[in-house]
């Protein structure tokens, strides 16, 4: 696993961790070290889908109520690519 420290004008510094899961053979980090722009390729998962973990400072992001509710109950929430998860404070 690799932890990338990223910075955005809207949410400041945050971390992104790509996690290979069932059906994923490897993660290819194509961006290397340094700066890259929004929508630039950073890398890809080989042989299937996987999980991306984003870690933000508490005061920068407000997660949607349904995610908070079900997370507090220890329940999984299905999230599709492009779904709204939160708003920036």
N, C-alpha and C positions, 0 to 999 in steps of 0.2 A: 504494500500500500504506500501511497505517496500523499503527503499533506501539502496542498498548495495554498500559500498565503496570497490572497487577492485583495485588490482595493477598488472601490467603486465610489463615484462622487455622491451617490444616493445613500449608500449604506456603510461607507467607510471600509475598514479592513475586516475581512472575513476569511474563513478557511473552507476549502473544499477537499473532500476525501473520496476517491473512487474506490469502490469495494467490489472485487470480483465475487460473484455468487454462483449458485448452481447453474451449470450450463455455460459458464464463461471460462474460456481457456486462459486468457491473459488480458492485461490492460496495456495498451501501447500509448506512451506519453510522447506525442510528436512535437509539442510546442517547445520543449526544452526549458532552460532557465532564462528568465528575463521578462520583458513586457510583451503582452499581446492584447489585441483589441477585441471588443465585444464581437461575437459571432466568428472569430478566428477559431480554427480547429485547435483544440488543446490535446486531444487524444481520442482513443476509441476502445471499445470493448470488443474482443474477438470471440466468436462463437456464442452469440446470444446477448441477452439483456443483463442488467445488473443494477446496482444501487449507487447513488451519489449522496453523500452526506454534506450538508452545508451548515456551518457553525457561525452564528452572528452574535454580536453583543446584544444583550437584552433590550437596551433602549433604542436600538436601531430598527427592529422589526417587530410587528405585531402579527402573530399567526392567526389564521382564521379560527373562529369559534368551534367549528366541527372538529378540526384537528386537535385543539386543546381538550375538548370534551372527551373524545375517544381515546386520546393518549393518556388522560388521567385515569381512564378505566382499563388501561392496558390493552386496548383494542387496536387492531391494524386498520388503517384507512387506505383504500385503493386510490392512488393518484396517477393520473395519466399525464404523459408529456404535454406540457403547455397549460396544465391546470393552474389556477390561482391558488396559492398557498398562504400568502401573507401580504401585508402592505408595509411600506417603509414609513417609519415615524418621522 
